[in-house]
Amino acid sequence: MPRKVRQLIADLEQAGFINRGGKGSHRNFEHPRGQRVTLSGGPGADARHYQEREVKRKIQESRT
């Protein structure tokens, strides 16, 4: 079962990403080290596979 968008948001915030706002259902997150990621969809929506992969990759990049 896919994770929810709210879970991806929580992962990003826990890793130090800051929500820079967005338009509509889009949210732009930025890490102080320069990594950026955009998530779309409501908080209760199922996250797409590519969104989960991108969030995981960006969190790993922010740690190096």
mmCIF file as Biopython writes it, N, C-alpha, C and O atoms, coordinates in Angstrom:
data_model
#
loop_
_atom_site.group_PDB
_atom_site.id
_atom_site.type_symbol
_atom_site.label_atom_id
_atom_site.label_alt_id
_atom_site.label_comp_id
_atom_site.label_asym_id
_atom_site.label_entity_id
_atom_site.label_seq_id
_atom_site.pdbx_PDB_ins_code
_atom_site.Cartn_x
_atom_site.Cartn_y
_atom_site.Cartn_z
_atom_site.occupancy
_atom_site.B_iso_or_equiv
_atom_site.auth_seq_id
_atom_site.auth_asym_id
_atom_site.pdbx_PDB_model_num
ATOM 1   N N  . MET A ? 1  ? 0.840  -1.171 0.000  1.0 0.0 1  A 1 
ATOM 2   C CA . MET A ? 1  ? 0.000  0.000  0.000  1.0 0.0 1  A 1 
ATOM 3   C C  . MET A ? 1  ? 0.892  1.244  0.000  1.0 0.0 1  A 1 
ATOM 4   O O  . MET A ? 1  ? 1.816  1.340  0.807  1.0 0.0 1  A 1 
ATOM 5   N N  . PRO A ? 2  ? 0.625  2.185  -0.888 1.0 0.0 2  A 1 
ATOM 6   C CA . PRO A ? 2  ? 1.480  3.373  -0.953 1.0 0.0 2  A 1 
ATOM 7   C C  . PRO A ? 2  ? 1.339  4.247  0.284  1.0 0.0 2  A 1 
ATOM 8   O O  . PRO A ? 2  ? 0.304  4.263  0.951  1.0 0.0 2  A 1 
ATOM 9   N N  . ARG A ? 3  ? 2.406  4.968  0.563  1.0 0.0 3  A 1 
ATOM 10  C CA . ARG A ? 3  ? 2.381  5.903  1.682  1.0 0.0 3  A 1 
ATOM 11  C C  . ARG A ? 3  ? 1.568  7.129  1.291  1.0 0.0 3  A 1 
ATOM 12  O O  . ARG A ? 3  ? 1.302  7.361  0.112  1.0 0.0 3  A 1 
ATOM 13  N N  . LYS A ? 4  ? 1.182  7.900  2.278  1.0 0.0 4  A 1 
ATOM 14  C CA . LYS A ? 4  ? 0.425  9.121  2.048  1.0 0.0 4  A 1 
ATOM 15  C C  . LYS A ? 4  ? 1.385  10.292 1.877  1.0 0.0 4  A 1 
ATOM 16  O O  . LYS A ? 4  ? 2.520  10.253 2.353  1.0 0.0 4  A 1 
ATOM 17  N N  . VAL A ? 5  ? 0.920  11.328 1.196  1.0 0.0 5  A 1 
ATOM 18  C CA . VAL A ? 5  ? 1.730  12.521 0.978  1.0 0.0 5  A 1 
ATOM 19  C C  . VAL A ? 5  ? 2.116  13.128 2.321  1.0 0.0 5  A 1 
ATOM 20  O O  . VAL A ? 5  ? 3.230  13.631 2.465  1.0 0.0 5  A 1 
ATOM 21  N N  . ARG A ? 6  ? 1.225  13.093 3.305  1.0 0.0 6  A 1 
ATOM 22  C CA . ARG A ? 6  ? 1.545  13.673 4.625  1.0 0.0 6  A 1 
ATOM 23  C C  . ARG A ? 6  ? 2.737  12.967 5.271  1.0 0.0 6  A 1 
ATOM 24  O O  . ARG A ? 6  ? 3.494  13.590 6.016  1.0 0.0 6  A 1 
ATOM 25  N N  . GLN A ? 7  ? 2.908  11.672 4.991  1.0 0.0 7  A 1 
ATOM 26  C CA . GLN A ? 7  ? 4.058  10.952 5.535  1.0 0.0 7  A 1 
ATOM 27  C C  . GLN A ? 7  ? 5.355  11.412 4.876  1.0 0.0 7  A 1 
ATOM 28  O O  . GLN A ? 7  ? 6.389  11.517 5.535  1.0 0.0 7  A 1 
ATOM 29  N N  . LEU A ? 8  ? 5.297  11.686 3.578  1.0 0.0 8  A 1 
ATOM 30  C CA . LEU A ? 8  ? 6.484  12.193 2.886  1.0 0.0 8  A 1 
ATOM 31  C C  . LEU A ? 8  ? 6.849  13.582 3.393  1.0 0.0 8  A 1 
ATOM 32  O O  . LEU A ? 8  ? 8.027  13.902 3.553  1.0 0.0 8  A 1 
ATOM 33  N N  . ILE A ? 9  ? 5.829  14.409 3.645  1.0 0.0 9  A 1 
ATOM 34  C CA . ILE A ? 9  ? 6.059  15.745 4.182  1.0 0.0 9  A 1 
ATOM 35  C C  . ILE A ? 9  ? 6.732  15.646 5.551  1.0 0.0 9  A 1 
ATOM 36  O O  . ILE A ? 9  ? 7.669  16.391 5.841  1.0 0.0 9  A 1 
ATOM 37  N N  . ALA A ? 10 ? 6.256  14.732 6.386  1.0 0.0 10 A 1 
ATOM 38  C CA . ALA A ? 10 ? 6.842  14.552 7.719  1.0 0.0 10 A 1 
ATOM 39  C C  . ALA A ? 10 ? 8.300  14.104 7.611  1.0 0.0 10 A 1 
ATOM 40  O O  . ALA A ? 10 ? 9.144  14.567 8.378  1.0 0.0 10 A 1 
ATOM 41  N N  . ASP A ? 11 ? 8.604  13.210 6.670  1.0 0.0 11 A 1 
ATOM 42  C CA . ASP A ? 11 ? 9.984  12.758 6.466  1.0 0.0 11 A 1 
ATOM 43  C C  . ASP A ? 11 ? 10.881 13.923 6.065  1.0 0.0 11 A 1 
ATOM 44  O O  . ASP A ? 11 ? 11.994 14.062 6.571  1.0 0.0 11 A 1 
ATOM 45  N N  . LEU A ? 12 ? 10.390 14.760 5.152  1.0 0.0 12 A 1 
ATOM 46  C CA . LEU A ? 12 ? 11.185 15.904 4.702  1.0 0.0 12 A 1 
ATOM 47  C C  . LEU A ? 12 ? 11.430 16.885 5.844  1.0 0.0 12 A 1 
ATOM 48  O O  . LEU A ? 12 ? 12.552 17.358 6.026  1.0 0.0 12 A 1 
ATOM 49  N N  . GLU A ? 13 ? 10.400 17.189 6.602  1.0 0.0 13 A 1 
ATOM 50  C CA . GLU A ? 13 ? 10.560 18.141 7.707  1.0 0.0 13 A 1 
ATOM 51  C C  . GLU A ? 13 ? 11.491 17.594 8.777  1.0 0.0 13 A 1 
ATOM 52  O O  . GLU A ? 13 ? 12.263 18.345 9.374  1.0 0.0 13 A 1 
ATOM 53  N N  . GLN A ? 14 ? 11.424 16.298 9.020  1.0 0.0 14 A 1 
ATOM 54  C CA . GLN A ? 14 ? 12.308 15.682 10.011 1.0 0.0 14 A 1 
ATOM 55  C C  . GLN A ? 14 ? 13.763 15.737 9.550  1.0 0.0 14 A 1 
ATOM 56  O O  . GLN A ? 14 ? 14.675 15.806 10.373 1.0 0.0 14 A 1 
ATOM 57  N N  . ALA A ? 15 ? 13.980 15.706 8.224  1.0 0.0 15 A 1 
ATOM 58  C CA . ALA A ? 15 ? 15.338 15.755 7.673  1.0 0.0 15 A 1 
ATOM 59  C C  . ALA A ? 15 ? 15.858 17.184 7.558  1.0 0.0 15 A 1 
ATOM 60  O O  . ALA A ? 15 ? 16.995 17.389 7.136  1.0 0.0 15 A 1 
ATOM 61  N N  . GLY A ? 16 ? 15.043 18.178 7.928  1.0 0.0 16 A 1 
ATOM 62  C CA . GLY A ? 16 ? 15.510 19.551 7.926  1.0 0.0 16 A 1 
ATOM 63  C C  . GLY A ? 16 ? 15.043 20.390 6.748  1.0 0.0 16 A 1 
ATOM 64  O O  . GLY A ? 16 ? 15.483 21.530 6.596  1.0 0.0 16 A 1 
ATOM 65  N N  . PHE A ? 17 ? 14.167 19.856 5.914  1.0 0.0 17 A 1 
ATOM 66  C CA . PHE A ? 17 ? 13.637 20.611 4.789  1.0 0.0 17 A 1 
ATOM 67  C C  . PHE A ? 17 ? 12.598 21.600 5.292  1.0 0.0 17 A 1 
ATOM 68  O O  . PHE A ? 17 ? 11.891 21.333 6.264  1.0 0.0 17 A 1 
ATOM 69  N N  . ILE A ? 18 ? 12.512 22.749 4.623  1.0 0.0 18 A 1 
ATOM 70  C CA . ILE A ? 18 ? 11.580 23.810 5.001  1.0 0.0 18 A 1 
ATOM 71  C C  . ILE A ? 18 ? 10.545 23.956 3.894  1.0 0.0 18 A 1 
ATOM 72  O O  . ILE A ? 18 ? 10.892 24.010 2.715  1.0 0.0 18 A 1 
ATOM 73  N N  . ASN A ? 19 ? 9.276  24.021 4.276  1.0 0.0 19 A 1 
ATOM 74  C CA . ASN A ? 19 ? 8.200  24.206 3.312  1.0 0.0 19 A 1 
ATOM 75  C C  . ASN A ? 19 ? 8.206  25.662 2.866  1.0 0.0 19 A 1 
ATOM 76  O O  . ASN A ? 19 ? 7.962  26.563 3.669  1.0 0.0 19 A 1 
ATOM 77  N N  . ARG A ? 20 ? 8.486  25.893 1.581  1.0 0.0 20 A 1 
ATOM 78  C CA . ARG A ? 20 ? 8.564  27.248 1.043  1.0 0.0 20 A 1 
ATOM 79  C C  . ARG A ? 20 ? 7.250  27.662 0.387  1.0 0.0 20 A 1 
ATOM 80  O O  . ARG A ? 20 ? 7.215  28.650 -0.347 1.0 0.0 20 A 1 
ATOM 81  N N  . GLY A ? 21 ? 6.184  26.935 0.637  1.0 0.0 21 A 1 
ATOM 82  C CA . GLY A ? 21 ? 4.891  27.274 0.060  1.0 0.0 21 A 1 
ATOM 83  C C  . GLY A ? 21 ? 4.718  26.659 -1.311 1.0 0.0 21 A 1 
ATOM 84  O O  . GLY A ? 21 ? 5.528  25.840 -1.745 1.0 0.0 21 A 1 
ATOM 85  N N  . GLY A ? 22 ? 3.674  27.052 -1.979 1.0 0.0 22 A 1 
ATOM 86  C CA . GLY A ? 22 ? 3.389  26.529 -3.305 1.0 0.0 22 A 1 
ATOM 87  C C  . GLY A ? 22 ? 2.059  27.056 -3.780 1.0 0.0 22 A 1 
ATOM 88  O O  . GLY A ? 22 ? 1.449  27.915 -3.144 1.0 0.0 22 A 1 
ATOM 89  N N  . LYS A ? 23 ? 1.622  26.539 -4.890 1.0 0.0 23 A 1 
ATOM 90  C CA . LYS A ? 23 ? 0.371  27.000 -5.475 1.0 0.0 23 A 1 
ATOM 91  C C  . LYS A ? 23 ? -0.543 25.793 -5.645 1.0 0.0 23 A 1 
ATOM 92  O O  . LYS A ? 23 ? -0.144 24.776 -6.211 1.0 0.0 23 A 1 
ATOM 93  N N  . GLY A ? 24 ? -1.753 25.913 -5.159 1.0 0.0 24 A 1 
ATOM 94  C CA . GLY A ? 24 ? -2.691 24.799 -5.264 1.0 0.0 24 A 1 
ATOM 95  C C  . GLY A ? 24 ? -2.260 23.664 -4.351 1.0 0.0 24 A 1 
ATOM 96  O O  . GLY A ? 24 ? -2.002 23.876 -3.166 1.0 0.0 24 A 1 
ATOM 97  N N  . SER A ? 25 ? -2.182 22.469 -4.898 1.0 0.0 25 A 1 
ATOM 98  C CA . SER A ? 25 ? -1.810 21.306 -4.096 1.0 0.0 25 A 1 
ATOM 99  C C  . SER A ? 25 ? -0.310 21.041 -4.126 1.0 0.0 25 A 1 
ATOM 100 O O  . SER A ? 25 ? 0.132  19.990 -3.660 1.0 0.0 25 A 1 
ATOM 101 N N  . HIS A ? 26 ? 0.475  21.957 -4.657 1.0 0.0 26 A 1 
ATOM 102 C CA . HIS A ? 26 ? 1.924  21.776 -4.731 1.0 0.0 26 A 1 
ATOM 103 C C  . HIS A ? 26 ? 2.609  22.433 -3.536 1.0 0.0 26 A 1 
ATOM 104 O O  . HIS A ? 26 ? 2.204  23.499 -3.070 1.0 0.0 26 A 1 
ATOM 105 N N  . ARG A ? 27 ? 3.657  21.766 -3.055 1.0 0.0 27 A 1 
ATOM 106 C CA . ARG A ? 27 ? 4.463  22.281 -1.950 1.0 0.0 27 A 1 
ATOM 107 C C  . ARG A ? 27 ? 5.925  22.177 -2.351 1.0 0.0 27 A 1 
ATOM 108 O O  . ARG A ? 27 ? 6.377  21.145 -2.848 1.0 0.0 27 A 1 
ATOM 109 N N  . ASN A ? 28 ? 6.652  23.258 -2.129 1.0 0.0 28 A 1 
ATOM 110 C CA . ASN A ? 28 ? 8.076  23.307 -2.456 1.0 0.0 28 A 1 
ATOM 111 C C  . ASN A ? 28 ? 8.883  23.252 -1.166 1.0 0.0 28 A 1 
ATOM 112 O O  . ASN A ? 28 ? 8.713  24.086 -0.277 1.0 0.0 28 A 1 
ATOM 113 N N  . PHE A ? 29 ? 9.751  22.271 -1.076 1.0 0.0 29 A 1 
ATOM 114 C CA . PHE A ? 29 ? 10.601 22.110 0.097  1.0 0.0 29 A 1 
ATOM 115 C C  . PHE A ? 29 ? 12.041 22.379 -0.297 1.0 0.0 29 A 1 
ATOM 116 O O  . PHE A ? 29 ? 12.487 22.010 -1.384 1.0 0.0 29 A 1 
ATOM 117 N N  . GLU A ? 30 ? 12.763 23.032 0.611  1.0 0.0 30 A 1 
ATOM 118 C CA . GLU A ? 30 ? 14.168 23.345 0.365  1.0 0.0 30 A 1 
ATOM 119 C C  . GLU A ? 30 ? 14.977 23.046 1.618  1.0 0.0 30 A 1 
ATOM 120 O O  . GLU A ? 30 ? 14.547 23.334 2.735  1.0 0.0 30 A 1 
ATOM 121 N N  . HIS A ? 31 ? 16.149 22.466 1.416  1.0 0.0 31 A 1 
ATOM 122 C CA . HIS A ? 31 ? 17.053 22.158 2.516  1.0 0.0 31 A 1 
ATOM 123 C C  . HIS A ? 31 ? 18.117 23.249 2.558  1.0 0.0 31 A 1 
ATOM 124 O O  . HIS A ? 31 ? 18.485 23.784 1.512  1.0 0.0 31 A 1 
ATOM 125 N N  . PRO A ? 32 ? 18.618 23.589 3.740  1.0 0.0 32 A 1 
ATOM 126 C CA . PRO A ? 32 ? 19.664 24.623 3.832  1.0 0.0 32 A 1 
ATOM 127 C C  . PRO A ? 32 ? 20.897 24.328 2.978  1.0 0.0 32 A 1 
ATOM 128 O O  . PRO A ? 32 ? 21.625 25.255 2.622  1.0 0.0 32 A 1 
ATOM 129 N N  . ARG A ? 33 ? 21.145 23.078 2.648  1.0 0.0 33 A 1 
ATOM 130 C CA . ARG A ? 33 ? 22.296 22.734 1.810  1.0 0.0 33 A 1 
ATOM 131 C C  . ARG A ? 33 ? 22.008 22.867 0.324  1.0 0.0 33 A 1 
ATOM 132 O O  . ARG A ? 33 ? 22.900 22.651 -0.497 1.0 0.0 33 A 1 
ATOM 133 N N  . GLY A ? 34 ? 20.772 23.221 -0.039 1.0 0.0 34 A 1 
ATOM 134 C CA . GLY A ? 34 ? 20.471 23.510 -1.432 1.0 0.0 34 A 1 
ATOM 135 C C  . GLY A ? 34 ? 19.577 22.513 -2.151 1.0 0.0 34 A 1 
ATOM 136 O O  . GLY A ? 34 ? 19.139 22.797 -3.266 1.0 0.0 34 A 1 
ATOM 137 N N  . GLN A ? 35 ? 19.290 21.373 -1.569 1.0 0.0 35 A 1 
ATOM 138 C CA . GLN A ? 35 ? 18.415 20.412 -2.226 1.0 0.0 35 A 1 
ATOM 139 C C  . GLN A ? 35 ? 16.981 20.938 -2.224 1.0 0.0 35 A 1 
ATOM 140 O O  . GLN A ? 35 ? 16.520 21.525 -1.245 1.0 0.0 35 A 1 
ATOM 141 N N  . ARG A ? 36 ? 16.285 20.713 -3.344 1.0 0.0 36 A 1 
ATOM 142 C CA . ARG A ? 36 ? 14.897 21.134 -3.469 1.0 0.0 36 A 1 
ATOM 143 C C  . ARG A ? 36 ? 14.057 19.971 -3.965 1.0 0.0 36 A 1 
ATOM 144 O O  . ARG A ? 36 ? 14.520 19.127 -4.733 1.0 0.0 36 A 1 
ATOM 145 N N  . VAL A ? 37 ? 12.818 19.945 -3.511 1.0 0.0 37 A 1 
ATOM 146 C CA . VAL A ? 37 ? 11.879 18.923 -3.967 1.0 0.0 37 A 1 
ATOM 147 C C  . VAL A ? 37 ? 10.474 19.519 -3.942 1.0 0.0 37 A 1 
ATOM 148 O O  . VAL A ? 37 ? 10.131 20.281 -3.038 1.0 0.0 37 A 1 
ATOM 149 N N  . THR A ? 38 ? 9.671  19.171 -4.933 1.0 0.0 38 A 1 
ATOM 150 C CA . THR A ? 38 ? 8.291  19.628 -5.016 1.0 0.0 38 A 1 
ATOM 151 C C  . THR A ? 38 ? 7.376  18.421 -4.902 1.0 0.0 38 A 1 
ATOM 152 O O  . THR A ? 38 ? 7.554  17.429 -5.609 1.0 0.0 38 A 1 
ATOM 153 N N  . LEU A ? 39 ? 6.397  18.507 -4.009 1.0 0.0 39 A 1 
ATOM 154 C CA . LEU A ? 39 ? 5.396  17.457 -3.851 1.0 0.0 39 A 1 
ATOM 155 C C  . LEU A ? 39 ? 4.047  17.992 -4.278 1.0 0.0 39 A 1 
ATOM 156 O O  . LEU A ? 39 ? 3.709  19.142 -3.996 1.0 0.0 39 A 1 
ATOM 157 N N  . SER A ? 40 ? 3.278  17.164 -4.956 1.0 0.0 40 A 1 
ATOM 158 C CA . SER A ? 40 ? 1.927  17.547 -5.336 1.0 0.0 40 A 1 
ATOM 159 C C  . SER A ? 40 ? 0.952  16.547 -4.746 1.0 0.0 40 A 1 
ATOM 160 O O  . SER A ? 40 ? 1.299  15.398 -4.476 1.0 0.0 40 A 1 
ATOM 161 N N  . GLY A ? 41 ? -0.271 17.006 -4.551 1.0 0.0 41 A 1 
ATOM 162 C CA . GLY A ? 41 ? -1.322 16.147 -4.006 1.0 0.0 41 A 1 
ATOM 163 C C  . GLY A ? 41 ? -1.698 16.578 -2.607 1.0 0.0 41 A 1 
ATOM 164 O O  . GLY A ? 41 ? -0.895 17.165 -1.882 1.0 0.0 41 A 1 
ATOM 165 N N  . GLY A ? 42 ? -2.919 16.281 -2.240 1.0 0.0 42 A 1 
ATOM 166 C CA . GLY A ? 42 ? -3.397 16.598 -0.901 1.0 0.0 42 A 1 
ATOM 167 C C  . GLY A ? 42 ? -2.720 15.741 0.145  1.0 0.0 42 A 1 
ATOM 168 O O  . GLY A ? 42 ? -2.178 14.685 -0.181 1.0 0.0 42 A 1 
ATOM 169 N N  . PRO A ? 43 ? -2.740 16.172 1.394  1.0 0.0 43 A 1 
ATOM 170 C CA . PRO A ? 43 ? -2.074 15.406 2.453  1.0 0.0 43 A 1 
ATOM 171 C C  . PRO A ? 43 ? -2.578 13.972 2.590  1.0 0.0 43 A 1 
ATOM 172 O O  . PRO A ? 43 ? -1.805 13.086 2.954  1.0 0.0 43 A 1 
ATOM 173 N N  . GLY A ? 44 ? -3.839 13.729 2.311  1.0 0.0 44 A 1 
ATOM 174 C CA . GLY A ? 44 ? -4.398 12.385 2.444  1.0 0.0 44 A 1 
ATOM 175 C C  . GLY A ? 44 ? -4.316 11.548 1.193  1.0 0.0 44 A 1 
ATOM 176 O O  . GLY A ? 44 ? -4.754 10.398 1.189  1.0 0.0 44 A 1 
ATOM 177 N N  . ALA A ? 45 ? -3.758 12.107 0.123  1.0 0.0 45 A 1 
ATOM 178 C CA . ALA A ? 45 ? -3.651 11.380 -1.144 1.0 0.0 45 A 1 
ATOM 179 C C  . ALA A ? 45 ? -2.516 10.362 -1.082 1.0 0.0 45 A 1 
ATOM 180 O O  . ALA A ? 45 ? -1.531 10.550 -0.369 1.0 0.0 45 A 1 
ATOM 181 N N  . ASP A ? 46 ? -2.674 9.288  -1.839 1.0 0.0 46 A 1 
ATOM 182 C CA . ASP A ? 46 ? -1.599 8.308  -1.942 1.0 0.0 46 A 1 
ATOM 183 C C  . ASP A ? 46 ? -0.440 8.920  -2.713 1.0 0.0 46 A 1 
ATOM 184 O O  . ASP A ? 46 ? -0.635 9.556  -3.749 1.0 0.0 46 A 1 
ATOM 185 N N  . ALA A ? 47 ? 0.765  8.722  -2.199 1.0 0.0 47 A 1 
ATOM 186 C CA . ALA A ? 47 ? 1.959  9.231  -2.874 1.0 0.0 47 A 1 
ATOM 187 C C  . ALA A ? 47 ? 2.286  8.329  -4.054 1.0 0.0 47 A 1 
ATOM 188 O O  . ALA A ? 47 ? 2.133  7.110  -3.981 1.0 0.0 47 A 1 
ATOM 189 N N  . ARG A ? 48 ? 2.730  8.931  -5.121 1.0 0.0 48 A 1 
ATOM 190 C CA . ARG A ? 48 ? 3.152  8.173  -6.302 1.0 0.0 48 A 1 
ATOM 191 C C  . ARG A ? 48 ? 4.527  7.574  -6.032 1.0 0.0 48 A 1 
ATOM 192 O O  . ARG A ? 48 ? 5.276  8.056  -5.182 1.0 0.0 48 A 1 
ATOM 193 N N  . HIS A ? 49 ? 4.847  6.509  -6.775 1.0 0.0 49 A 1 
ATOM 194 C CA . HIS A ? 49 ? 6.131  5.842  -6.577 1.0 0.0 49 A 1 
ATOM 195 C C  . HIS A ? 49 ? 7.297  6.784  -6.845 1.0 0.0 49 A 1 
ATOM 196 O O  . HIS A ? 49 ? 8.294  6.766  -6.125 1.0 0.0 49 A 1 
ATOM 197 N N  . TYR A ? 50 ? 7.170  7.608  -7.884 1.0 0.0 50 A 1 
ATOM 198 C CA . TYR A ? 50 ? 8.271  8.525  -8.206 1.0 0.0 50 A 1 
ATOM 199 C C  . TYR A ? 50 ? 8.454  9.575  -7.115 1.0 0.0 50 A 1 
ATOM 200 O O  . TYR A ? 50 ? 9.570  10.045 -6.895 1.0 0.0 50 A 1 
ATOM 201 N N  . GLN A ? 51 ? 7.375  9.949  -6.428 1.0 0.0 51 A 1 
ATOM 202 C CA . GLN A ? 51 ? 7.489  10.914 -5.339 1.0 0.0 51 A 1 
ATOM 203 C C  . GLN A ? 51 ? 8.248  10.290 -4.165 1.0 0.0 51 A 1 
ATOM 204 O O  . GLN A ? 51 ? 9.104  10.934 -3.559 1.0 0.0 51 A 1 
ATOM 205 N N  . GLU A ? 52 ? 7.929  9.046  -3.856 1.0 0.0 52 A 1 
ATOM 206 C CA . GLU A ? 52 ? 8.624  8.363  -2.758 1.0 0.0 52 A 1 
ATOM 207 C C  . GLU A ? 52 ? 10.113 8.228  -3.072 1.0 0.0 52 A 1 
ATOM 208 O O  . GLU A ? 52 ? 10.953 8.459  -2.201 1.0 0.0 52 A 1 
ATOM 209 N N  . ARG A ? 53 ? 10.445 7.856  -4.310 1.0 0.0 53 A 1 
ATOM 210 C CA . ARG A ? 53 ? 11.852 7.714  -4.706 1.0 0.0 53 A 1 
ATOM 211 C C  . ARG A ? 53 ? 12.586 9.044  -4.624 1.0 0.0 53 A 1 
ATOM 212 O O  . ARG A ? 53 ? 13.713 9.111  -4.133 1.0 0.0 53 A 1 
ATOM 213 N N  . GLU A ? 54 ? 11.936 10.109 -5.111 1.0 0.0 54 A 1 
ATOM 214 C CA . GLU A ? 54 ? 12.588 11.421 -5.114 1.0 0.0 54 A 1 
ATOM 215 C C  . GLU A ? 54 ? 12.827 11.926 -3.693 1.0 0.0 54 A 1 
ATOM 216 O O  . GLU A ? 54 ? 13.898 12.458 -3.400 1.0 0.0 54 A 1 
ATOM 217 N N  . VAL A ? 55 ? 11.847 11.767 -2.814 1.0 0.0 55 A 1 
ATOM 218 C CA . VAL A ? 55 ? 12.001 12.210 -1.426 1.0 0.0 55 A 1 
ATOM 219 C C  . VAL A ? 55 ? 13.139 11.450 -0.757 1.0 0.0 55 A 1 
ATOM 220 O O  . VAL A ? 55 ? 13.971 12.045 -0.073 1.0 0.0 55 A 1 
ATOM 221 N N  . LYS A ? 56 ? 13.175 10.146 -0.952 1.0 0.0 56 A 1 
ATOM 222 C CA . LYS A ? 56 ? 14.237 9.332  -0.355 1.0 0.0 56 A 1 
ATOM 223 C C  . LYS A ? 56 ? 15.615 9.766  -0.867 1.0 0.0 56 A 1 
ATOM 224 O O  . LYS A ? 56 ? 16.566 9.873  -0.093 1.0 0.0 56 A 1 
ATOM 225 N N  . ARG A ? 57 ? 15.711 10.015 -2.173 1.0 0.0 57 A 1 
ATOM 226 C CA . ARG A ? 57 ? 16.992 10.418 -2.776 1.0 0.0 57 A 1 
ATOM 227 C C  . ARG A ? 57 ? 17.430 11.787 -2.270 1.0 0.0 57 A 1 
ATOM 228 O O  . ARG A ? 57 ? 18.604 11.981 -1.953 1.0 0.0 57 A 1 
ATOM 229 N N  . LYS A ? 58 ? 16.513 12.728 -2.191 1.0 0.0 58 A 1 
ATOM 230 C CA . LYS A ? 58 ? 16.858 14.078 -1.730 1.0 0.0 58 A 1 
ATOM 231 C C  . LYS A ? 58 ? 17.268 14.095 -0.252 1.0 0.0 58 A 1 
ATOM 232 O O  . LYS A ? 58 ? 18.156 14.853 0.138  1.0 0.0 58 A 1 
ATOM 233 N N  . ILE A ? 59 ? 16.629 13.269 0.556  1.0 0.0 59 A 1 
ATOM 234 C CA . ILE A ? 59 ? 17.014 13.186 1.966  1.0 0.0 59 A 1 
ATOM 235 C C  . ILE A ? 59 ? 18.431 12.620 2.081  1.0 0.0 59 A 1 
ATOM 236 O O  . ILE A ? 59 ? 19.233 13.111 2.876  1.0 0.0 59 A 1 
ATOM 237 N N  . GLN A ? 60 ? 18.739 11.599 1.296  1.0 0.0 60 A 1 
ATOM 238 C CA . GLN A ? 60 ? 20.092 11.029 1.314  1.0 0.0 60 A 1 
ATOM 239 C C  . GLN A ? 60 ? 21.120 12.041 0.834  1.0 0.0 60 A 1 
ATOM 240 O O  . GLN A ? 60 ? 22.214 12.120 1.392  1.0 0.0 60 A 1 
ATOM 241 N N  . GLU A ? 61 ? 20.786 12.819 -0.193 1.0 0.0 61 A 1 
ATOM 242 C CA . GLU A ? 61 ? 21.711 13.833 -0.697 1.0 0.0 61 A 1 
ATOM 243 C C  . GLU A ? 61 ? 21.966 14.928 0.350  1.0 0.0 61 A 1 
ATOM 244 O O  . GLU A ? 61 ? 23.071 15.462 0.445  1.0 0.0 61 A 1 
ATOM 245 N N  . SER A ? 62 ? 20.948 15.246 1.119  1.0 0.0 62 A 1 
ATOM 246 C CA . SER A ? 62 ? 21.113 16.309 2.119  1.0 0.0 62 A 1 
ATOM 247 C C  . SER A ? 62 ? 22.010 15.880 3.275  1.0 0.0 62 A 1 
ATOM 248 O O  . SER A ? 62 ? 22.529 16.725 4.004  1.0 0.0 62 A 1 
ATOM 249 N N  . ARG A ? 63 ? 22.191 14.597 3.442  1.0 0.0 63 A 1 
ATOM 250 C CA . ARG A ? 63 ? 23.028 14.101 4.542  1.0 0.0 63 A 1 
ATOM 251 C C  . ARG A ? 63 ? 24.494 14.008 4.171  1.0 0.0 63 A 1 
ATOM 252 O O  . ARG A ? 63 ? 25.343 13.870 5.052  1.0 0.0 63 A 1 
ATOM 253 N N  . THR A ? 64 ? 24.807 14.080 2.899  1.0 0.0 64 A 1 
ATOM 254 C CA . THR A ? 64 ? 26.217 13.949 2.488  1.0 0.0 64 A 1 
ATOM 255 C C  . THR A ? 64 ? 26.882 15.290 2.344  1.0 0.0 64 A 1 
ATOM 256 O O  . THR A ? 64 ? 28.063 15.361 2.006  1.0 0.0 64 A 1 
#
